[in-house]
Amino acid sequence: MVLEILTPEKKIYSGDVYGVQLPGIDGLFEVLNKHAPLVSALQKGNLKILKDKSSSSSYSIESGFVEIIDNKATVLVEGAVAMD
């Protein structure tokens, strides 16, 4: 799955990933490879990129949205800071 994290200022992350954990407005949820199409609002919290089954990285994000379509996850947020 391809993941892109975008803010109004710049692209924060772009690359192939195993999955991503996101802070939805109703709680955390995880998106893996071949997920069904989805659009969801995000709240301020931690986004965890699952690079493969054993490594990950995290970002602290502001509110925004995620769109999953054609095995690509696009995260649009007001701001993001790497936590690693």
C-alpha positions in Angstrom: 0.0 0.0 0.0 1.2 3.5 -0.8 0.9 6.1 2.0 1.2 9.9 1.6 1.0 12.3 4.5 0.4 15.9 3.4 0.1 19.2 5.2 -0.8 22.6 3.6 2.9 23.4 3.6 4.6 20.2 2.4 4.6 16.5 1.9 5.6 14.8 5.2 5.8 11.2 4.0 5.5 9.2 0.9 6.3 5.5 0.4 5.2 1.9 0.4 4.0 0.6 3.8 2.5 -2.5 5.4 -0.3 -0.4 7.1 -1.1 2.7 9.1 -2.8 3.3 12.4 -4.9 6.5 12.5 -6.6 8.5 15.2 -10.2 8.7 13.9 -12.8 10.9 15.6 -14.4 7.8 17.1 -11.1 6.1 18.1 -8.0 4.5 16.7 -8.3 2.3 13.6 -5.8 0.5 11.3 -5.7 0.3 7.5 -3.8 -2.6 5.9 -3.0 -3.6 2.3 -6.0 -3.9 -0.1 -8.4 -2.1 2.3 -11.8 -1.2 0.9 -12.3 2.5 -0.2 -12.8 4.8 2.8 -12.9 8.4 3.8 -12.7 9.3 7.5 -12.2 12.4 9.6 -9.1 12.4 11.9 -8.6 14.0 15.3 -5.4 15.3 16.9 -3.3 12.3 18.0 -0.6 9.8 17.0 -0.4 8.3 13.5 1.8 5.1 13.4 3.3 4.0 10.1 3.7 0.2 9.9 6.7 -0.1 7.5 6.6 -3.9 7.7 5.6 -6.4 10.3 8.5 -5.5 12.6 9.3 -1.8 12.1 7.3 1.4 12.5 7.5 5.1 12.8 5.2 7.7 14.4 3.9 11.2 13.9 1.9 13.5 16.1 -0.8 14.9 13.8 -3.4 17.7 14.0 -6.9 17.1 12.8 -7.6 16.2 9.1 -8.9 13.5 6.8 -7.8 10.2 5.3 -8.9 8.8 1.9 -8.2 5.2 1.0 -8.7 4.3 -2.6 -6.9 1.9 -5.1 -4.5 0.7 -2.4 -3.3 4.2 -1.7 -3.9 6.0 1.6 -3.7 9.9 1.5 -3.7 11.6 4.8 -4.4 15.4 4.8 -3.7 17.1 8.1 -3.2 20.6 9.4 0.2 19.7 10.8 2.5 16.7 11.6 5.7 16.2 13.6 7.9 13.1 13.6 8.1 11.5 17.0 11.1 9.2 16.2 
